[in-house]
Amino acid sequence: MSLLDIITTRRSVSVKDMCAPGPSPEQLQSLLQAAHRVPDHGKLGPWRFVIFTGDARADFSRKLADIYKEENPDAANKILQFQAELLTRAPLVIAVISTAAHHVKVPEWEQVLSAGAACQNILLAAHTMGFGAQWLTEWYGYNAKVHKLLGMEDHHRVAGFIYVGSYKEKPEERVRPSLEERVHHWNS
Ligand SMILES: Cc1cc2nc3c(=O)[nH]c(=O)nc-3n(C[C@H](O)[C@H](O)[C@H](O)COP(=O)(O)O)c2cc1C
């Protein structure tokens, strides 16, 4: 497959459909190199990556369930159990954190976009290796207590939790927004 084919045929694989094996340590390193190789105005490197593999996934997910319970004291056990297994849905999860901050030359917006590009590069690199991947934020991407757990500073934002794993069924194509409606050739 050409790179263009890979980009234009990529589909997210739902975490519900992921299974082991995940990327090897060498493949994980390649995914991180791809994430790191994004346009980055001013060479600020305004992103951080937190890796979850093995037992770390269940450990972090249990902490997510504790936070969820604090904030939703009436939540049913079944829902809490689901939270306690969130990151175990895939063999590898990479949290991409935007560390964008005010800078004299580089607008913060451009730094945030760079973190988004890092997420997309992970999706594409995973797709190239034959893995499925899904970019999620869910509730814990926006929760201040979770941000603290991740060691984030107040101005940091979660760009995404990128779930990566093997899958059995190729996802079906989905309806997409019309390209034509979104393209306009400028002619004054
Ligand atoms: C920043 C960002 C956050 C997302 N968060 C979620 C999410 O929390 N839950 C979800 O179901 N999809 C989420 N999505 C959408 C999926 O990752 C995916 O793009 C969507 O299911 C469409 O599939 P496709 O990538 O094959 O077009 C998010 C996408 C982006 C860009």
The ligand as an SDF file (V2000), in Angstrom:
LIG
                    3D

 31 33  0  0  0  0  0  0  0  0999 V2000
   -9.8300   14.8880   19.6140 C   0  0  0  0  0  0  0  0  0  0  0  0
  -10.7360   13.7270   19.3460 C   0  0  0  0  0  0  0  0  0  0  0  0
  -11.3670   13.0960   20.4160 C   0  0  0  0  0  0  0  0  0  0  0  0
  -12.2320   12.0430   20.1970 C   0  0  0  0  0  0  0  0  0  0  0  0
  -12.8500   11.4620   21.2770 N   0  0  0  0  0  0  0  0  0  0  0  0
  -13.7460   10.4870   21.0780 C   0  0  0  0  0  0  0  0  0  0  0  0
  -14.4210    9.9030   22.1910 C   0  0  0  0  0  0  0  0  0  0  0  0
  -14.1930   10.2510   23.3430 O   0  0  0  0  0  0  0  0  0  0  0  0
  -15.3300    8.9320   21.9120 N   0  0  0  0  0  0  0  0  0  0  0  0
  -15.6070    8.5120   20.6310 C   0  0  0  0  0  0  0  0  0  0  0  0
  -16.4470    7.6340   20.4370 O   0  0  0  0  0  0  0  0  0  0  0  0
  -14.9460    9.0330   19.5690 N   0  0  0  0  0  0  0  0  0  0  0  0
  -14.0390   10.0010   19.7590 C   0  0  0  0  0  0  0  0  0  0  0  0
  -13.3830   10.5420   18.6770 N   0  0  0  0  0  0  0  0  0  0  0  0
  -13.6960   10.0480   17.3170 C   0  0  0  0  0  0  0  0  0  0  0  0
  -12.9800    8.7600   16.9330 C   0  0  0  0  0  0  0  0  0  0  0  0
  -11.6170    8.7990   17.2580 O   0  0  0  0  0  0  0  0  0  0  0  0
  -13.0640    8.4970   15.4200 C   0  0  0  0  0  0  0  0  0  0  0  0
  -12.4080    9.5040   14.7080 O   0  0  0  0  0  0  0  0  0  0  0  0
  -14.4820    8.3700   14.9400 C   0  0  0  0  0  0  0  0  0  0  0  0
  -15.0740    7.2590   15.5440 O   0  0  0  0  0  0  0  0  0  0  0  0
  -14.5780    8.2540   13.4060 C   0  0  0  0  0  0  0  0  0  0  0  0
  -13.8600    7.1880   12.9000 O   0  0  0  0  0  0  0  0  0  0  0  0
  -12.7590    7.3750   11.7450 P   0  0  0  0  0  0  0  0  0  0  0  0
  -11.5230    7.8790   12.4580 O   0  0  0  0  0  0  0  0  0  0  0  0
  -12.5990    6.0490   11.1490 O   0  0  0  0  0  0  0  0  0  0  0  0
  -13.2880    8.3960   10.8010 O   0  0  0  0  0  0  0  0  0  0  0  0
  -12.4800   11.5800   18.8780 C   0  0  0  0  0  0  0  0  0  0  0  0
  -11.8150   12.1860   17.8060 C   0  0  0  0  0  0  0  0  0  0  0  0
  -10.9600   13.2420   18.0280 C   0  0  0  0  0  0  0  0  0  0  0  0
  -10.2850   13.8890   16.8590 C   0  0  0  0  0  0  0  0  0  0  0  0
  1  2  1  0
  2  3  1  0
  2 30  2  0
  3  4  2  0
  4  5  1  0
  4 28  1  0
  5  6  2  0
  6  7  1  0
  6 13  1  0
  7  8  2  0
  7  9  1  0
  9 10  1  0
 10 11  2  0
 10 12  1  0
 12 13  2  0
 13 14  1  0
 14 15  1  0
 14 28  1  0
 15 16  1  0
 16 17  1  0
 16 18  1  0
 18 19  1  0
 18 20  1  0
 20 21  1  0
 20 22  1  0
 22 23  1  0
 23 24  1  0
 24 25  2  0
 24 26  1  0
 24 27  1  0
 28 29  2  0
 29 30  1  0
 30 31  1  0
M  END
$$$$
